[in-house]
Amino acid sequence: MKTVSSVLEVSRSNLHDRLNGSAKPRRGYHKAQDAVVLPRIQALVAKRPTYGYRRITALLNRQLRSEGLAAVNHKRVYRIMERNNLLLQ
């Protein structure tokens, strides 16, 4: 086990966990607030279908800040738009 782990350059404990199946599988992404942001994104995309996720993020953050709410990260907007087929082709 030590030789294999040194050749692969991983820790022995990591290799042992993977072989025994005790490593936790990654869960899918899920955030409850995405359901609140999605209708806003859909409305912006319907108004401006040629805008990409960065411009949509800027417009969305402008809306949210004017209402006193927290801004949204552009990576989160990308993930939401990707899952709902709202990205540019």
N, C-alpha and C positions, 0 to 999 in steps of 0.2 A: 504494500500500500504506500509505503514511504517513497519508494522509487518511482512509482506511477505519479504520485502527487508532485514530486520534484521535477519530473519530466514535463508534466502539464503546467507546472508553475501555479498550482492552486493549493490551498491548505488541505491537510488531511481530513480535518473535520468536515469541510465542505464536500469533499469527495465521498466521505463515508455517508453523509446525509443524503446525497444524491443517489448513491447506490441502494440505500435502504428505503428510499421513497419518503423519508421524513421531512424533506424540504417542502415548504409551503408553496403551492401553485399561486401564480399571480391572479388577482381578481380583476374583473373588468372595471372600468372607470364608471362611477355613478355619483352625481352630486344633485341634491334635491333642488338647489337654486337654478339649475339649468332649465327646469321647466318654467321658471319665471322669466328667464332671459330669452328663451326660444321665440315666443310670439313677437317680441320686440325686434329680434333679428329678422324674422320672416317679414315683418312689415317694412323694414328698411330695405331688404332685398327685393321686395315687390315694387317698391318705389324706384329703386336704382339697381336694376339687374346687372349692370356692367361694373359695379363696384366689387372689389375683392374683399377678403376678410379684414385686411388692415384698415381700409377706408370705412368699412362697416363698423369696425371696432371703435374708430375715432368718432363716428356719428353716435354710436350707442353710448359711449362714455360721456359725450357731451349731453345727451339726454339724461343719463343717470345722474350726472353731477348737478344739472339744473333742478332735479327733483330732490337733491340732497342724499342720494344713494351712493354706495361705493362703486368705483370703477371696476371694469372687467378686464382681465388679462387677454391679450391678443391670441395667445395659444389656446385659451379656453374657447374663445369665439371660433377659432379655426376648427377645434374638435367638435363643437356643436354643429357648425355648418357642414362639416364633413359627414357626420352621422345622419344629417337630415337632407343630404344632397342639395345643398344651397351654394356650393362653391362654383366658381366659374369653370367652364369646360376647357 
